[in-house]
Amino acid sequence: MADIVSFLKERQDSGLFRVLQPATFRGSGKIVINGRQFLDFSSNDYLGLSDHPKIIQAQKQALDEFGVSSSASRILSGDLKLHHLLEARIAEFKDKEAGLVLNSGYQANLSVIPALVGKQDVVFSDRLNHASIIDGIMLSRSALFRFRHNDADQLAELLKKERADFKDALIITESVFSMDGDKAPLEELVALKNKYDCKILVDEAHATGIFGENGSGLVEELGLPDKIDFIMGTFGKALGGFGAYFACSQRIKDYLINACRGFIYSTALPPAVIAGNIAGLDLVKEEPFRRKKLLEGSGYFHSSLKSSGLDVRGDSQIVPLMTNDLEKTLKLSEKLRAKGYWILPIRPPTVPRNQCRLRFSLSYAHSGEILEELIKDINEAAI
């Protein structure tokens, strides 16, 4: 059994100990903690849809019609027409033959990856892929080779050297990376997957709803839906809901229904959640001004900090301000919190100790005036 006492003491002594901080309100870009209201820059509610009246109404209607719970796995009696409607909408949204709904992004990667690859196979994974991807690969018992972040050249070297030794090969990347806010070189990765007879899985959790003409994601923006084998994403970020999706061929969907343990052995998501997710997809189509404003604000925020000489990264709605030193990161977070901003430090084990940062997650709810004031306060606090 793990040495819990030593683990907790080490975390406390190193400044890495985390505690939960319950909110009494969260919405419209704000959060209330311990009776004080903050502007929330740590949420993934990128389009400000989590409290949208249309989503709330859709959930209320589903509660009236179906009750609170699905009460069973979908392969038993928990399968509702709503689930199938959402999956059809995902397939259309992602320009794939089929969609499958899973209970969370973590669960999706943890259970779908082991269903796709096994002991005779190999996975080539971007070094900065989310923990859920790494955990899914570990459960698959596949061989794993990690390539430097967004380094297609190193991936090519690894494929040339290692690919022939395995039966099937899977390249996995995020499209927009959660901690760095940058984009994967998907076109280069697709060329390599074709050259070396691989499949490719793209995690669009942080791109869904934001990029592309229809808000489908970076895969759509680059015109790659027919070249990407598997697309995973979540409803709990820009879409304002909860759960995850997997977009693929109909044959792969049929296989996952029968082989994906996370799908088979989980109670289906509640009907109200499913109805809210459908409404979220509707809103991405009906209100494109949200993603347009978000990306304009993100670009302004990023360029303003960079012009002040600060080390900022990314080219999305996620803007990391690199502070590198743990103590400096914690102090800057506290200074901004004192000014009314809820922005939490990103530190080990999420990132290496020398890459600590403040990760600003921007939202449609953050007006130009809010961003201007935040920029001013960051510059003052960072001196």
C-alpha positions as CSV (number, residue, x, y, z in Angstrom):
1,M,0.0,0.0,0.0
2,A,1.2,3.5,-0.7
3,D,2.9,5.4,2.1
4,I,0.2,8.0,2.4
5,V,1.7,9.9,5.3
6,S,5.1,10.4,3.6
7,F,3.3,11.4,0.3
8,L,1.2,14.0,2.0
9,K,4.2,15.4,4.0
10,E,6.3,15.6,0.9
11,R,3.6,17.5,-1.0
12,Q,3.1,19.9,1.9
13,D,6.8,20.6,2.4
14,S,7.4,21.2,-1.3
15,G,4.5,23.6,-1.8
16,L,2.7,21.2,-4.1
17,F,-0.1,20.2,-1.8
18,R,-3.6,20.8,-3.2
19,V,-6.9,21.4,-1.4
20,L,-10.4,21.6,-2.7
21,Q,-12.0,25.0,-2.7
22,P,-15.8,24.7,-3.0
23,A,-17.6,27.5,-4.9
24,T,-21.1,28.7,-4.0
25,F,-21.6,30.2,-7.5
26,R,-20.0,29.8,-10.9
27,G,-21.2,31.2,-14.2
28,S,-20.9,34.0,-16.7
29,G,-17.2,34.2,-16.3
30,K,-17.4,34.6,-12.5
31,I,-16.9,32.4,-9.4
32,V,-17.7,32.9,-5.7
33,I,-15.3,31.3,-3.2
34,N,-15.6,31.9,0.6
35,G,-18.1,34.6,0.0
36,R,-16.0,36.6,-2.5
37,Q,-16.6,37.0,-6.2
38,F,-13.7,36.6,-8.6
39,L,-13.4,36.8,-12.4
40,D,-12.9,33.2,-13.4
41,F,-9.9,32.4,-15.6
42,S,-9.5,28.8,-14.7
43,S,-12.7,27.4,-16.2
44,N,-13.0,25.5,-19.5
45,D,-16.4,27.1,-20.2
46,Y,-14.9,28.8,-23.3
47,L,-18.1,29.8,-25.0
48,G,-20.0,30.7,-21.9
49,L,-22.7,28.1,-22.6
50,S,-22.8,26.3,-19.2
51,D,-25.6,28.6,-17.9
52,H,-27.2,29.3,-21.3
53,P,-31.1,29.3,-21.0
54,K,-31.5,26.9,-24.0
55,I,-29.3,24.2,-22.4
56,I,-31.0,24.7,-19.0
57,Q,-34.5,24.4,-20.6
58,A,-33.5,21.3,-22.6
59,Q,-32.3,19.6,-19.4
60,K,-35.5,20.6,-17.5
61,Q,-37.6,19.1,-20.3
62,A,-35.6,15.9,-20.3
63,L,-36.0,15.6,-16.5
64,D,-39.8,15.9,-16.8
65,E,-39.9,13.3,-19.6
66,F,-37.3,10.7,-18.4
67,G,-36.5,11.4,-14.8
68,V,-33.1,11.9,-13.2
69,S,-31.1,8.8,-14.1
70,S,-30.6,6.4,-17.0
71,S,-30.4,3.7,-14.3
72,A,-28.4,1.1,-16.3
73,S,-25.7,0.6,-18.9
74,R,-26.8,1.2,-22.4
75,I,-26.4,-2.4,-23.3
76,L,-29.1,-3.2,-20.7
77,S,-32.0,-0.8,-20.3
78,G,-30.2,2.6,-20.1
79,D,-30.2,3.2,-23.9
80,L,-32.5,6.1,-24.8
81,K,-33.4,7.6,-28.2
82,L,-31.8,10.7,-26.9
83,H,-28.4,9.0,-26.8
84,H,-28.8,7.9,-30.4
85,L,-29.9,11.4,-31.4
86,L,-26.8,12.9,-29.8
87,E,-24.5,10.4,-31.5
88,A,-26.1,11.1,-34.9
89,R,-25.5,14.8,-34.3
90,I,-21.8,14.2,-33.3
91,A,-21.3,12.1,-36.5
92,E,-22.6,15.0,-38.6
93,F,-20.7,17.6,-36.6
94,K,-17.4,15.8,-37.0
95,D,-18.1,14.6,-40.6
96,K,-17.7,10.9,-39.6
97,E,-19.9,7.9,-40.2
98,A,-20.7,7.4,-36.5
99,G,-20.4,8.8,-33.0
100,L,-20.3,7.1,-29.6
101,V,-21.1,8.9,-26.3
102,L,-19.0,8.1,-23.3
103,N,-19.2,9.3,-19.7
104,S,-16.2,11.6,-19.5
105,G,-13.1,12.6,-21.4
106,Y,-10.9,10.7,-19.0
107,Q,-13.0,7.6,-19.2
108,A,-13.1,7.8,-23.0
109,N,-9.3,7.8,-23.4
110,L,-8.9,5.3,-20.6
111,S,-11.2,2.7,-22.2
112,V,-11.2,3.4,-25.9
113,I,-7.4,3.2,-26.4
114,P,-7.1,-0.3,-24.9
115,A,-9.9,-1.4,-27.1
116,L,-8.1,-0.2,-30.2
117,V,-4.6,-1.5,-29.6
118,G,-3.0,-4.3,-27.6
119,K,0.2,-6.2,-26.8
120,Q,1.2,-6.8,-30.4
121,D,0.7,-3.1,-31.3
122,V,2.5,0.2,-30.8
123,V,1.5,3.7,-29.9
124,F,3.4,6.9,-30.8
125,S,2.2,9.6,-28.5
126,D,3.1,13.3,-28.2
127,R,5.0,13.9,-25.0
128,L,2.6,16.5,-23.8
129,N,-0.6,14.4,-24.3
130,H,-3.1,14.5,-21.4
131,A,-2.7,12.1,-18.5
132,S,-5.8,10.2,-19.6
133,I,-4.2,9.3,-22.9
134,I,-1.0,8.0,-21.2
135,D,-3.1,6.0,-18.7
136,G,-5.1,4.5,-21.6
137,I,-1.9,3.5,-23.4
138,M,-0.6,1.9,-20.2
139,L,-3.8,-0.1,-19.9
140,S,-3.6,-1.3,-23.5
141,R,-0.2,-2.9,-22.8
142,S,1.0,-1.7,-26.2
143,A,4.5,-0.6,-26.8
144,L,4.9,3.2,-26.3
145,F,7.2,5.7,-28.0
146,R,6.8,9.3,-27.1
147,F,7.9,12.0,-29.5
148,R,8.9,15.5,-28.6
149,H,6.0,17.9,-28.4
150,N,4.7,18.8,-31.9
151,D,8.0,17.4,-33.4
152,A,6.9,15.6,-36.6
153,D,10.6,15.1,-37.5
154,Q,11.3,13.0,-34.4
155,L,8.1,11.1,-34.9
156,A,9.2,10.3,-38.5
157,E,12.5,8.9,-37.1
158,L,10.7,6.8,-34.5
159,L,8.3,5.4,-37.1
160,K,11.1,4.6,-39.5
161,K,13.0,2.7,-36.8
162,E,10.2,1.0,-34.8
163,R,7.0,0.7,-36.9
164,A,7.9,-2.5,-38.7
165,D,8.3,-4.5,-35.5
166,F,4.6,-4.3,-34.6
167,K,1.2,-5.4,-36.0
168,D,-0.9,-2.2,-35.7
169,A,0.3,1.3,-35.0
170,L,-1.6,4.3,-33.6
171,I,-0.5,7.9,-33.5
172,I,-2.2,10.0,-30.8
173,T,-2.1,13.7,-30.3
174,E,-4.3,16.5,-28.9
175,S,-5.3,19.1,-31.5
176,V,-5.1,22.0,-29.0
177,F,-3.0,21.2,-25.9
178,S,-4.5,21.9,-22.6
179,M,-1.5,23.3,-20.8
180,D,0.4,25.0,-23.6
181,G,-2.6,26.2,-25.7
182,D,-0.8,25.4,-29.0
183,K,-1.9,23.4,-31.9
184,A,-0.6,20.1,-33.3
185,P,0.9,19.9,-36.8
186,L,-2.0,17.6,-37.9
187,E,-1.2,17.8,-41.6
188,E,2.3,16.6,-41.1
189,L,1.1,13.8,-38.8
190,V,-1.4,12.6,-41.3
191,A,1.3,12.4,-44.0
192,L,3.3,10.2,-41.6
193,K,0.4,8.0,-40.7
194,N,-0.2,7.3,-44.4
195,K,3.5,6.7,-45.1
196,Y,4.0,4.2,-42.3
197,D,0.6,2.5,-42.3
198,C,-0.8,3.8,-39.0
199,K,-4.1,5.0,-37.6
200,I,-4.3,8.4,-35.9
201,L,-6.4,9.5,-33.0
202,V,-6.9,13.2,-32.3
203,D,-8.2,14.5,-29.0
204,E,-10.2,17.6,-29.8
205,A,-11.3,18.3,-26.2
206,H,-10.0,21.9,-26.2
207,A,-10.8,22.7,-29.9
208,T,-14.4,21.4,-30.2
209,G,-16.8,24.3,-30.5
210,I,-14.1,26.9,-31.2
211,F,-12.1,26.2,-34.4
212,G,-13.4,25.5,-37.9
213,E,-16.1,27.1,-40.0
214,N,-18.8,25.2,-38.1
215,G,-17.0,25.1,-34.8
216,S,-16.2,21.4,-35.1
217,G,-12.5,21.8,-34.2
218,L,-9.1,22.0,-35.7
219,V,-9.6,18.8,-37.8
220,E,-12.4,20.6,-39.6
221,E,-10.4,23.9,-39.9
222,L,-7.6,22.0,-41.7
223,G,-10.0,20.0,-43.9
224,L,-8.9,16.6,-42.5
225,P,-12.0,14.7,-41.3
226,D,-11.6,12.1,-44.0
227,K,-7.9,11.7,-43.2
228,I,-8.2,11.4,-39.4
229,D,-9.4,7.9,-38.3
230,F,-10.6,8.7,-34.8
231,I,-11.7,12.0,-33.2
232,M,-12.3,12.2,-29.5
233,G,-13.6,15.2,-27.6
234,T,-15.7,16.4,-24.7
235,F,-19.0,18.1,-24.0
236,G,-17.8,19.6,-20.7
237,K,-15.7,22.4,-22.0
238,A,-16.8,24.8,-24.8
239,L,-20.1,22.9,-25.3
240,G,-21.2,23.7,-21.8
241,G,-22.4,20.2,-20.8
242,F,-20.8,16.9,-19.6
243,G,-19.5,13.7,-21.1
244,A,-17.4,12.8,-24.1
245,Y,-17.7,11.6,-27.7
246,F,-15.8,9.4,-30.0
247,A,-16.3,9.9,-33.8
248,C,-15.3,7.1,-36.1
249,S,-16.5,4.6,-38.7
250,Q,-19.7,2.6,-38.2
251,R,-17.6,-0.6,-38.0
252,I,-15.4,0.8,-35.2
253,K,-18.5,2.0,-33.3
254,D,-20.1,-1.4,-33.5
255,Y,-16.8,-2.9,-32.3
256,L,-16.5,-0.5,-29.3
257,I,-20.1,-1.2,-28.2
258,N,-19.0,-4.8,-27.8
259,A,-15.3,-4.3,-26.7
260,C,-14.9,-1.0,-24.8
261,R,-15.1,-1.8,-21.1
262,G,-15.7,1.8,-20.1
263,F,-18.8,1.9,-22.3
264,I,-20.1,-1.6,-21.5
265,Y,-19.8,-1.4,-17.7
266,S,-20.9,2.2,-17.0
267,T,-24.4,3.5,-16.3
268,A,-25.4,5.6,-19.2
269,L,-25.2,9.4,-18.8
270,P,-28.5,10.8,-17.5
271,P,-31.1,12.0,-20.1
272,A,-30.9,15.6,-18.9
273,V,-27.2,15.7,-19.6
274,I,-27.7,14.2,-23.0
275,A,-30.4,16.7,-23.9
276,G,-28.2,19.5,-22.7
277,N,-25.4,18.3,-24.9
278,I,-27.7,18.3,-27.9
279,A,-28.6,21.9,-27.1
280,G,-24.9,22.8,-26.8
281,L,-24.3,21.5,-30.3
282,D,-27.3,23.6,-31.6
283,L,-25.8,26.7,-30.0
284,V,-22.4,26.2,-31.6
285,K,-24.2,26.3,-34.9
286,E,-26.7,29.1,-34.1
287,E,-24.3,31.5,-32.2
288,P,-21.0,31.5,-34.1
289,F,-20.4,35.0,-32.7
290,R,-19.3,33.4,-29.4
291,R,-16.2,31.7,-30.8
292,K,-15.4,34.7,-33.0
293,K,-15.4,37.0,-30.0
294,L,-13.4,34.4,-27.9
295,L,-10.6,34.1,-30.4
296,E,-10.4,37.8,-31.0
297,G,-10.1,38.4,-27.3
298,S,-7.6,35.7,-26.9
299,G,-5.4,37.1,-29.7
300,Y,-5.6,40.5,-28.1
301,F,-4.7,39.2,-24.7
302,H,-1.8,37.1,-25.9
303,S,-0.3,39.9,-28.1
304,S,-0.6,42.5,-25.4
305,L,1.2,40.4,-22.8
306,K,3.9,39.5,-25.3
307,S,4.4,43.1,-26.3
308,S,5.0,43.8,-22.6
309,G,8.0,41.4,-22.6
310,L,6.2,38.6,-20.8
311,D,6.8,34.9,-21.8
312,V,3.4,33.8,-23.1
313,R,2.7,30.7,-25.3
314,G,-0.1,29.2,-27.3
315,D,-2.3,30.3,-30.2
316,S,-5.7,29.5,-28.9
317,Q,-8.1,30.5,-26.1
318,I,-5.6,29.0,-23.6
319,V,-2.9,31.5,-22.8
320,P,-0.1,30.2,-20.6
321,L,2.0,32.9,-18.8
322,M,5.4,31.2,-18.1
323,T,6.8,32.0,-14.7
324,N,8.9,28.8,-14.4
325,D,9.9,29.2,-10.8
326,L,7.3,27.6,-8.4
327,E,7.6,30.3,-5.7
328,K,7.2,33.1,-8.2
329,T,4.2,31.3,-9.7
330,L,2.5,31.0,-6.4
331,K,3.1,34.6,-5.5
332,L,1.9,36.0,-8.8
333,S,-1.3,33.9,-8.4
334,E,-1.9,35.3,-5.0
335,K,-1.3,38.9,-6.2
336,L,-3.9,38.5,-8.9
337,R,-6.3,36.8,-6.6
338,A,-6.1,39.8,-4.3
339,K,-7.1,41.9,-7.3
340,G,-10.2,39.7,-7.9
341,Y,-9.0,37.1,-10.5
342,W,-9.4,33.4,-10.0
343,I,-6.3,32.0,-11.8
344,L,-4.7,29.0,-10.2
345,P,-1.0,28.1,-10.6
346,I,-0.1,25.2,-12.8
347,R,2.7,23.3,-11.1
348,P,4.2,19.8,-10.7
349,P,3.2,17.1,-11.3
350,T,1.0,18.6,-14.1
351,V,4.1,20.3,-15.6
352,P,7.8,20.0,-14.9
353,R,9.1,22.1,-11.9
354,N,10.9,24.5,-14.2
355,Q,7.9,25.1,-16.4
356,C,5.4,26.4,-13.8
357,R,2.9,28.9,-15.2
358,L,-0.4,30.7,-14.8
359,R,-2.8,29.2,-17.4
360,F,-5.4,31.7,-18.5
361,S,-8.5,30.0,-19.9
362,L,-10.4,32.8,-21.6
363,S,-14.2,32.8,-22.1
364,Y,-16.8,34.5,-24.2
365,A,-17.9,36.0,-21.0
366,H,-14.7,38.0,-20.6
367,S,-15.3,41.4,-22.2
368,G,-12.6,43.6,-23.8
369,E,-12.8,45.9,-20.7
370,I,-12.1,42.9,-18.4
371,L,-9.1,41.8,-20.5
372,E,-7.7,45.4,-20.6
373,E,-7.9,45.6,-16.8
374,L,-6.4,42.1,-16.4
375,I,-3.5,43.0,-18.7
376,K,-2.7,46.1,-16.6
377,D,-2.9,44.2,-13.3
378,I,-0.7,41.4,-14.7
379,N,2.0,43.9,-15.7
380,E,1.9,45.6,-12.3
381,A,1.9,42.3,-10.4
382,A,4.7,40.7,-12.5
383,I,7.2,43.6,-11.8
